[in-house]
Amino acid sequence: MTESPAHTDLWPAPLATRAVDATVTVPGSKSVTNRGLVLAALAAEPGWLRRPLRSRDTLLMAEALRAMGVGIEEGVGPDGTGEAWRVIPARLHGPATVDVGNAGTVMRFLPPVAALADGPVRFDGDPRSYERPLHGVIDALRALGARIDDNDRGALPLTVHGAGALDGGPVQIDASSSSQFVSALLLSGPRFNQGVEVRHVGSALPSLPHIRMTVDMLRAAGAQVDTPESGGEPDIWRVSPSALLGRDLVVEPDLSNAAPFLAAALVTGGRVTIPDWPERTTQPGDALREIFTAMGGSCELTEAGLTFTGTGRITGIDADLHEVGELTPVIAAVAALADSESVLRGIAHLRLHETDRLAALAKEINELGGDVAETEDGLVIRPRPLHGGVFHTYEDHRLATAAAVIGLAVSGVRVENVATTAKTLPDFPALWAGMLGSAAGATTVSRA
């Protein structure tokens, strides 16, 4: 686990003094926004992204594409309403430098794009980004004909020497550490001369909903994609070479970022409505409806959105979160407040995310008086009376929102570097305070 940097800013997580009753408009999906930007940049004609997420990860993606020559204009939509980005494809070029920050989508989705550019594209990022696995993309691109300098690290920093095109074709990868390895190759696959055939040869793939999201968005942009679900061979995805259409894409709310707000209804025995929750979606966050219902709440999906209602009682859960691992931190926070034991399984890959999320959750909840044990592939959480203290976040946005959930029921929780939530959820403290209204105390930042 990466050590949490020393931050002096400590955010006192508001304690809820009554049940919440709020409507929270969650910003757009990071996963959809960044996939939409890549597909629009590779299209044969300009396109629009409406209601995109403006966060650190998505702005890094936009700046990276601009550095390679893509035009991205920020303004209002073609009908004159709502925030939108107009994406104008161009011939990709280097030399260029890409700052990935600590964004998995940027560091993994853009090297295949850079292989299509004329000239070198250098990738660098935050210190933690050097520790995150990238070998699946690097090795695959080399097998497909790309030239990449990474000093044999299989990680950042690296330089992709673009040749203006890539032959493509069949390639084998082990994507068991990140489904983004598969998505990265599929997104650029239509622009490869032979398309791409990606064969996964490792253990079970995590986060399959994210691959389904990639496939659906490719098909909506005019690509032909064969998948295991559509009658293809197991663990093989094929994308045919083709031109991509410029689209007018409306970005869905980020359902994973709805997790702490829905958890607030469960923890306080209140009610929270998330507008514009889609009836059908490939977002992993949609699983929150089933998971939080199993933990003691109820939900209703109407034209107004998803309304989740808690009873004030939280029940432990035994759940395999392999496909929805990003939801784990908030689920673990809720489980720490439950009346019975929880077992969260299938999430060993979380050790390779923004930080080692399993180790971080166990350490931080235990330091508040909890009883969390790591297993080979997850966590066992036995509820104990919790007390206040500093909850370290390790530059991980989902650790910060998990701490806020615990703070609803535990007085004196102070969250280190809550600003890290800007990675995917801009101005989280204001959204949190708005949800709580007069049900909580002050939300100002204190000094350690």
Residue, then its C-alpha position, 0 to 999 in steps of 0.5 A: m500500500t502506498e503511504s498516504p502523503a502528509h496533508t495538513d487539511l482535515w475535513p470534519a466529516p459531518l455527523a447526521t443528526r436526523a434522517v436525510d431527505a434529499t435529491v442529489t444530482v450526480p455529475g456525468s460518468k467518468s467512464v462514459t466521458n473518457r470513452g466518449l472522448v477517445l471514440a470522438a477523437l478517432a471518428a471520421e467527423p466531428g461529434w458532441l459530448r453533452r453533460p460531460l464530467r469535468s473532473r481531473d481525470t476527464l480534463l487530463m484526457a481532453e488535454a492529452l488528446r489536444a496535445m496530439g492534435v484533436g480539437i476539443e471546444e467547451g461550450v453549450g450543445p448544438d441546440g444552445t442548451g446545456e454544457a457540451w464539448r465539441v470534438i473535432p478529429a484531426r491527424l494525430h501527431g507528435p511530439a507530444t507529452v501526456d500527463v496521465g495524473n493517476a487516471g487508469t483510463v488515460m494511462r491505458f486508453l491513450p497509448p494505442v491512440a498514440a501508436l496511430a500518431d505521427g511522431p513520439v508521444r511521451f506519457d508521465g504522471d503522478p508517482r503512484s501511476y508508476e506503480r500501476p500495471l500497464h504491461g498488458v497494453i505495452d506488450a499487446l501494442r508491441a505484438l501488434g507492431a508498435r515501438i514503445d520505450d519503457n526501459d522494460r518496466g511495464a509501467l510509466p513513464l514511457t514513450v510511444h513512437g507513433a508511425g501514423a498507423l498500426d497493422g493490428g490483428p490478433v493478440q493475447i493479453d493477461a487482463s486479470s489485473s485490469s479490464q482496461f487493458v481489453s478496453a484500451l485495445l478495443l477502443s482504437g481497434p477500428r482504426f488499426n489496419q486489420g482491426v484487432e482480436v483480443r484474447h484474454v489468457g489469464s484468470a477471471l477478468p475483473s469489472l466486466p461491465h466496463i468492457r460491456m460499456t466499451v463494446d456498446m459505445l463502439r457499436a453506437a459509433g458504427a464499429q462491428v464488435d464480436t464478443p463472447e456474449s454475442g456468440g463469439e468464443p469465450d474471452i475473445w473480442r474482435v473489432s473490425p476495421s472501419a470508420l467511426l461515426g461522430r456522435d451526439l452523445v449524452v453522458e449518463p450520471d456516474l452511478s458509482n459516484a452515487a454510492p456515498f449518497l445512496a449509502a447516506a439514506l441507508v445509514t441514516g434511515g432516510r431517503v435520497t433520489i438520484p435524478d436521470w438514473p437510466e433504466r438500462t446501463t452498463q455502468p457497474g454502479d447500477a449494482l448498488r440497487e441490489i447490494f444496498t437493498a440486500m443491506g436493508g433498504s429499498c429502492e424505486l426507479t421512476e421517471a424522477g430517477l432512483t429513490f433509495t430509502g433506508t430503514g435505519r437498520i443495516t444488515g451485513i452482506d456476503a457478496d462477490l464484487h469482482e465485476v463491481g470492485e470500484l463500489t467496494p470502499v463505500i460498501a465496506a464503510v456501510a458494512a462497518l456500521a452494520d449489525s452483522e458480519s460482512v464478507l466481500r469477495g472477488i476483489a484482489h485486483l483492488r490492490l492495484h488501484e489508486t492505492d491498495r484499497l483492501a489494505a487501506l480500508a482495513k487499516e483506516i477502519n481498524e484505526l477507528g475501532g473497527d474489526v476488518a481483516e484482509t483475505e486473499d481476495g477481499l475483506v471480512i468486516r465485523p462491526r464494532p463500536l467506532h470512534g472518531g479519528v483521522f481517516h487517511t485517503y492515500e490520494d484515493h477519491r473512493l477512500a475519501t467518500a467512504a470516510a464521509v459515509i462513516g462520519l455520518a454515524v460516528s462523531g469526530v471523523r476527520v478526512e485527510n485530503v478530501a480534495t482528492t475526490a475531485k478526481t471524479l466528483p468535483d466539489f464533493p464537500a458541497l454536494w455532501a453538505g447540500m444533501l445533509g442540509s441542516a441535518a449536520g454541523a459545519t463542514t469547514v476545513s480544519r488544520a491538523 
